Amino acid sequence: MKLITTKDVVQRYKVSYQTLNYYTNLGFFNIVERRGNKRMYDALEIRQKLDNIRDLKNQGYPLRLIIKKFNDEV
């Protein structure tokens, strides 16, 4: 498992810190590890879920339905 920091996610995937924090608080992403003040995420999980979220948002789904869809898949 490759870990990436919040800063890496923001730079790589062009999402704001606020969006990443919001998605994390909603339960889309799990913080795998903390190193001091840095939150570490699973790089593969971030890429796959952000792609899915973007696709569903582009199809017109609101976040509350996207959350439900993700929770139903678990």
PASELO-707334 format. One line per field, with one value per residue (C-alpha): residue number from 1; x, y, z; residue in three letters. Coordinates in pm, 1 decimal. Layout:
BEGIN
num	(NUM / ...)
px	(X / ...)
py	(Y / ...)
pz	(Z / ...)
residu	(ALA / ...)
***
This chain:
BEGIN
num	(1 / 2 / 3 / 4 / 5 / 6 / 7 / 8 / 9 / 10 / 11 / 12 / 13 / 14 / 15 / 16 / 17 / 18 / 19 / 20 / 21 / 22 / 23 / 24 / 25 / 26 / 27 / 28 / 29 / 30 / 31 / 32 / 33 / 34 / 35 / 36 / 37 / 38 / 39 / 40 / 41 / 42 / 43 / 44 / 45 / 46 / 47 / 48 / 49 / 50 / 51 / 52 / 53 / 54 / 55 / 56 / 57 / 58 / 59 / 60 / 61 / 62 / 63 / 64 / 65 / 66 / 67 / 68 / 69 / 70 / 71 / 72 / 73 / 74)
px	(0.0 / 140.5 / 57.1 / 20.5 / -24.0 / -306.4 / -76.2 / -2.2 / -374.7 / -445.5 / -164.4 / -214.9 / -591.6 / -663.6 / -903.9 / -898.7 / -800.8 / -1157.6 / -1302.2 / -1065.7 / -1147.7 / -1519.4 / -1503.2 / -1296.9 / -1550.6 / -1833.6 / -1656.6 / -1541.7 / -1173.7 / -999.9 / -696.3 / -456.6 / -188.2 / -85.5 / 271.0 / 280.0 / 26.8 / 19.4 / -266.7 / -172.8 / -416.1 / -403.8 / -308.5 / -509.1 / -824.4 / -799.2 / -757.4 / -1039.2 / -1289.1 / -1216.0 / -1265.3 / -1596.1 / -1712.6 / -1625.8 / -1800.2 / -2116.5 / -2118.7 / -2082.9 / -2384.5 / -2582.9 / -2581.9 / -2581.5 / -2329.0 / -2593.1 / -2680.6 / -2313.4 / -2254.9 / -2548.3 / -2414.8 / -2068.1 / -2216.9 / -2435.3 / -2127.1 / -1942.8)
py	(0.0 / 333.4 / 622.1 / 985.2 / 1301.6 / 1551.4 / 1789.7 / 1523.6 / 1457.3 / 1828.0 / 1873.3 / 1549.2 / 1548.3 / 1922.6 / 1919.1 / 2177.8 / 2101.4 / 2186.1 / 1935.8 / 1662.2 / 1733.4 / 1736.1 / 1405.7 / 1253.7 / 1372.6 / 1225.7 / 891.0 / 860.8 / 830.9 / 662.0 / 812.9 / 519.2 / 676.6 / 1001.4 / 1128.3 / 1430.7 / 1671.1 / 1489.0 / 1261.0 / 970.2 / 816.5 / 503.5 / 636.0 / 373.2 / 433.8 / 809.9 / 776.7 / 526.1 / 700.1 / 1050.2 / 920.4 / 762.0 / 1074.1 / 1296.7 / 1064.9 / 1047.9 / 1424.1 / 1480.0 / 1252.7 / 1479.4 / 1279.0 / 1484.6 / 1394.7 / 1243.5 / 984.9 / 922.4 / 853.4 / 612.5 / 437.1 / 399.0 / 269.3 / 19.0 / -120.9 / -190.2)
pz	(0.0 / -105.0 / 128.2 / 25.8 / 229.8 / 216.8 / 32.1 / -231.5 / -283.1 / -328.2 / -580.3 / -774.2 / -803.2 / -806.8 / -512.1 / -236.2 / 122.1 / 219.7 / -26.8 / 88.7 / 454.1 / 376.8 / 188.4 / 470.8 / 729.9 / 520.2 / 529.8 / 168.4 / 268.8 / 558.0 / 724.1 / 727.7 / 943.4 / 1108.2 / 1103.4 / 1327.8 / 1177.8 / 844.5 / 749.8 / 529.1 / 282.1 / 67.0 / -277.1 / -466.2 / -260.1 / -314.8 / -691.4 / -736.0 / -510.9 / -643.3 / -998.6 / -896.4 / -712.1 / -1008.9 / -1254.4 / -1045.1 / -984.5 / -1360.7 / -1411.1 / -1181.9 / -859.4 / -537.1 / -267.5 / -38.2 / -305.6 / -382.5 / -11.9 / -10.1 / -320.5 / -163.8 / 163.1 / -23.4 / -200.2 / 125.3)
residu	(MET / LYS / LEU / ILE / THR / THR / LYS / ASP / VAL / VAL / GLN / ARG / TYR / LYS / VAL / SER / TYR / GLN / THR / LEU / ASN / TYR / TYR / THR / ASN / LEU / GLY / PHE / PHE / ASN / ILE / VAL / GLU / ARG / ARG / GLY / ASN / LYS / ARG / MET / TYR / ASP / ALA / LEU / GLU / ILE / ARG / GLN / LYS / LEU / ASP / ASN / ILE / ARG / ASP / LEU / LYS / ASN / GLN / GLY / TYR / PRO / LEU / ARG / LEU / ILE / ILE / LYS / LYS / PHE / ASN / ASP / GLU / VAL)
***
